[in-house]
Amino acid sequence: MTDQALGFVLIGVGIVFVLGLVFAISSRAGGLSTEGAPPRGVHLPAPSWLPVAITLAAGLIGAGLALKGDYGLANPWLAVPGLFLFVGSIVAWVRAAGHEWRDIEQRPHDDSGAH
C-alpha cells in the first residue's frame, strides 16, 4: 500500500470514528425533540449557497495538493482558484452573518415572556 493510499484510509477511519462518536453522543442525549414550539427569538438562518461554495473550494485545494505532479507543492491550476473561492466564501459568509445580526438587533424586542 502506498503512502497516499494509507493516508486516505487513515482519513476515512478518522471520519467514521468522529461520525460514530457524534451519533453516540446525540443518541444518548435523547436526540432532537419535535414537541412544542421553539422559544421566542430562536430562528433558523436563511438558506445559503456559501457552505456549498466552501466545500467545493476545499475540494479544489485538496485536489491541488493531491494532484501536484511536477508543480512542486501543489497544482496551481486547482489550488489557487480553490484558495480564492475559499477565502471569498468565508468573507461572504461572515458578512452575511453580520448583516443578519444587525437586522435582528434593529428589530423591536418583546422579552416579556422570553425568560
DRENTI-183532 format. One line per 3 residues: number of its first residue (from 1); their letters; for each residue x, y, z of N, C-alpha, C, CB. Coordinates in pm, whole numbers, m for minus. Glycine has a CB too. Layout:
# DRENTI-183532
NUM = a = X Y Z X Y Z X Y Z X Y Z | ...;
END
This chain:
# DRENTI-183532
1 = mtd = 85 m117 0 0 0 0 90 124 0 m97 m1 123 | 57 218 m87 138 339 m95 107 432 22 114 412 m229 | 192 529 41 171 626 149 43 705 128 290 721 159;
4 = qal = 14 739 1 m107 816 m28 m232 734 5 m109 859 m176 | m233 607 m32 m349 521 m3 m365 504 148 m333 383 m71 | m253 488 218 m259 476 363 m316 603 426 m119 447 419;
7 = gfv = m278 719 372 m331 845 421 m481 854 402 m264 962 352 | m530 812 284 m674 814 259 m747 718 353 m703 777 114 | m689 604 379 m752 507 471 m758 566 612 m673 373 472;
10 = lig = m651 629 657 m650 690 790 m753 802 800 m510 745 822 | m764 883 696 m864 990 698 m1004 931 702 m847 1082 574 | m1028 827 622 m1159 763 622 m1194 703 757 m1164 656 517;
13 = vgi = m1099 636 820 m1123 578 952 m1149 689 1053 m1002 492 997 | m1076 799 1044 m1098 912 1135 m1236 973 1118 m992 1019 1113 | m1282 987 994 m1414 1042 968 m1522 951 1025 m1436 1063 817;
16 = vfv = m1509 821 1000 m1607 725 1053 m1607 728 1205 m1577 583 1001 | m1492 737 1267 m1483 743 1413 m1553 867 1467 m1337 742 1458 | m1527 983 1408 m1588 1107 1455 m1739 1103 1435 m1528 1229 1383;
19 = lgl = m1785 1054 1320 m1929 1045 1298 m1995 948 1396 m1958 1001 1154 | m1929 837 1424 m1982 743 1522 m1989 804 1661 m1897 619 1526 | m1887 881 1698 m1885 948 1827 m1998 1050 1838 m1750 1017 1849;
22 = vfa = m2018 1128 1732 m2126 1227 1732 m2261 1156 1741 m2119 1315 1605 | m2278 1047 1667 m2403 972 1672 m2428 916 1812 m2402 858 1569 | m2324 863 1874 m2339 806 2008 m2376 914 2109 m2211 736 2052;
25 = iss = m2313 1029 2101 m2342 1138 2195 m2482 1191 2174 m2240 1252 2181 | m2522 1210 2047 m2655 1264 2021 m2764 1163 2055 m2667 1307 1875 | m2737 1034 2039 m2836 932 2075 m2854 926 2227 m2794 795 2021;
28 = rag = m2748 943 2299 m2753 937 2445 m2827 1057 2503 m2612 931 2503 | m2817 1171 2434 m2883 1293 2482 m3033 1291 2453 m2820 1416 2420 | m3080 1190 2384 m3223 1183 2356 m3260 1235 2219 m3298 1258 2459;
31 = gls = m3163 1282 2143 m3191 1330 2008 m3267 1461 2008 m3269 1226 1932 | m3315 1497 1892 m3389 1620 1877 m3535 1598 1912 m3375 1675 1735 | m3590 1689 1983 m3731 1681 2020 m3813 1766 1924 m3753 1727 2166;
34 = teg = m3922 1710 1875 m4009 1785 1785 m4134 1835 1857 m4049 1698 1665 | m4140 1816 1986 m4256 1858 2062 m4244 2005 2099 m4272 1772 2187 | m4357 2075 2091 m4360 2214 2133 m4298 2308 2032 m4291 2230 2264;
37 = app = m4312 2434 2058 m4256 2537 1971 m4123 2586 2026 m4355 2656 1956 | m4037 2636 1941 m3911 2690 1992 m3934 2816 2072 m3813 2719 1876 | m3842 2849 2162 m3858 2971 2241 m3858 3095 2152 m3746 2982 2345;
40 = rgv = m3909 3203 2204 m3912 3328 2129 m3772 3372 2092 m3980 3436 2210 | m3760 3425 1972 m3631 3475 1926 m3544 3372 1859 m3558 3534 2039 | m3578 3244 1870 m3500 3140 1806 m3547 3127 1662 m3512 3004 1882;
43 = hlp = m3456 3132 1570 m3490 3120 1430 m3379 3048 1356 m3516 3258 1367 | m3412 2996 1239 m3311 2935 1154 m3255 3040 1060 m3371 2816 1074 | m3129 3029 1026 m3074 3125 929 m3135 3100 792 m2920 3114 923;
46 = aps = m3128 3199 708 m3180 3187 572 m3096 3086 493 m3180 3326 500 | m3154 3021 394 m3077 2928 311 m2961 3001 244 m3167 2861 205 | m2851 2931 229 m2732 2993 173 m2655 2894 87 m2642 3048 284;
49 = wlp = m2592 2944 m17 m2506 2863 m104 m2363 2863 m53 m2511 2917 m250 | m2333 2942 47 m2195 2958 92 m2133 2831 150 m2190 3066 194 | m2204 2748 227 m2141 2623 272 m2102 2531 155 m2235 2549 366;
52 = vai = m2184 2532 50 m2151 2451 m68 m2027 2507 m137 m2271 2448 m167 | m2018 2638 m148 m1901 2700 m211 m1774 2672 m130 m1921 2852 m224 | m1783 2675 2 m1667 2645 85 m1625 2500 67 m1697 2675 234;
55 = tla = m1722 2410 57 m1692 2269 36 m1623 2247 m98 m1819 2185 46 | m1675 2310 m203 m1611 2297 m335 m1470 2355 m334 m1696 2368 m442 | m1453 2467 m266 m1320 2528 m258 m1222 2437 m184 m1329 2665 m188;
58 = agl = m1267 2377 m75 m1181 2285 m1 m1147 2164 m87 m1248 2240 131 | m1243 2118 m166 m1215 2007 m258 m1113 2044 m364 m1343 1963 m326 | m1123 2166 m416 m1023 2212 m515 m884 2223 m452 m1065 2348 m573;
61 = iga = m877 2276 m332 m748 2286 m264 m691 2147 m239 m761 2363 m132 | m775 2056 m192 m729 1919 m168 m684 1851 m295 m838 1839 m103 | m759 1870 m404 m719 1811 m532 m589 1871 m581 m829 1830 m637;
64 = gla = m573 2001 m560 m448 2065 m599 m328 2012 m523 m458 2214 m579 | m349 1980 m395 m240 1924 m316 m214 1778 m351 m272 1937 m167 | m321 1704 m384 m305 1561 m413 m251 1538 m554 m439 1489 m397;
67 = lkg = m290 1621 m648 m251 1604 m788 m143 1703 m827 m373 1619 m880 | m39 1708 m748 64 1812 m768 151 1788 m890 151 1820 m647 | 176 1666 m928 257 1638 m1047 395 1699 m1038 188 1688 m1172;
70 = dyg = 434 1772 m1142 566 1834 m1150 565 1980 m1104 619 1826 m1291 | 460 2021 m1037 447 2162 m999 510 2196 m865 303 2200 m997 | 554 2101 m790 613 2128 m659 516 2096 m548 657 2274 m649;
73 = lan = 482 2195 m467 396 2173 m351 253 2139 m391 397 2296 m262 | 198 2211 m489 58 2190 m528 40 2225 m674 m37 2275 m441 | m67 2175 m732 m104 2209 m869 m171 2346 m866 m198 2100 m933;
76 = pwl = m107 2447 m924 m163 2582 m913 m295 2599 m989 m63 2683 m964 | m321 2517 m1088 m444 2529 m1167 m566 2484 m1086 m434 2447 m1295 | m545 2410 m981 m655 2368 m894 m652 2439 m759 m649 2217 m873;
79 = avp = m534 2451 m700 m523 2503 m564 m547 2654 m557 m387 2471 m507 | m497 2730 m653 m511 2876 m647 m657 2920 m663 m425 2942 m755 | m732 2870 m764 m874 2907 m767 m950 2858 m644 m940 2850 m893;
82 = glf = m912 2741 m593 m976 2691 m471 m949 2782 m353 m927 2551 m441 | m827 2832 m343 m793 2922 m234 m871 3053 m243 m643 2951 m234 | m881 3110 m365 m958 3233 m384 m1106 3212 m351 m942 3285 m528;
85 = lfv = m1160 3099 m398 m1301 3069 m370 m1323 3047 m221 m1345 2944 m449 | m1229 2981 m155 m1239 2956 m11 m1240 3087 68 m1124 2866 36 | m1143 3171 42 m1133 3299 115 m1254 3387 84 m1001 3373 79;
88 = gsi = m1294 3394 m44 m1410 3474 m80 m1538 3426 m16 m1426 3476 m230 | m1555 3294 m9 m1676 3238 53 m1678 3263 203 m1685 3088 24 | m1564 3250 268 m1557 3277 412 m1591 3423 439 m1415 3242 468;
91 = vaw = m1533 3514 361 m1561 3657 379 m1710 3685 355 m1474 3743 284 | m1768 3625 251 m1910 3647 222 m1997 3592 335 m1949 3581 89 | m1959 3477 391 m2038 3418 499 m2031 3503 625 m1990 3274 529;
94 = vra = m1915 3556 657 m1900 3642 774 m1981 3771 754 m1751 3675 801 | m1976 3827 633 m2054 3948 605 m2204 3921 615 m2019 4003 465 | m2248 3805 563 m2391 3770 571 m2434 3754 716 m2419 3640 493;
97 = agh = m2349 3694 798 m2381 3679 940 m2388 3815 1008 m2277 3590 1011 | m2300 3906 970 m2304 4042 1026 m2431 4115 987 m2183 4121 980 | m2473 4101 860 m2598 4164 817 m2717 4107 893 m2618 4145 666;
100 = ewr = m2719 3975 911 m2828 3912 984 m2829 3959 1129 m2817 3758 977 | m2712 3968 1189 m2702 4014 1328 m2758 4156 1342 m2555 4008 1377 | m2717 4244 1251 m2766 4382 1257 m2917 4389 1235 m2695 4468 1153;
103 = die = m2970 4308 1142 m3114 4308 1118 m3191 4263 1241 m3148 4217 1000 | m3141 4162 1309 m3209 4111 1429 m3199 4213 1542 m3148 3977 1473 | m3085 4277 1557 m3067 4373 1665 m3150 4499 1644 m2921 4410 1679;
106 = qrp = m3184 4532 1521 m3262 4653 1495 m3412 4631 1511 m3233 4704 1356 | m3455 4506 1517 m3599 4478 1537 m3638 4510 1679 m3632 4330 1505 | m3764 4552 1698 m3810 4573 1837 m3819 4438 1910 m3948 4646 1839;
109 = hdd = m3776 4438 2034 m3776 4316 2115 m3894 4314 2210 m3646 4305 2194 | m3950 4195 2225 m4054 4173 2326 m4004 4062 2416 m4193 4137 2260 | m3934 4098 2520 m3873 4000 2610 m3963 3966 2730 m3740 4051 2659;
112 = sga = m4091 4000 2722 m4177 3981 2838 m4192 3835 2877 m4312 4040 2813 | m4202 3744 2780 m4219 3603 2815 m4100 3517 2775 m4343 3549 2751 | m3991 3579 2742 m3876 3504 2691 m3796 3438 2802 m3786 3595 2612;
115 = h = m3798 3493 2923 m3713 3439 3029 m3798 3374 3131 m3628 3547 3094;
END
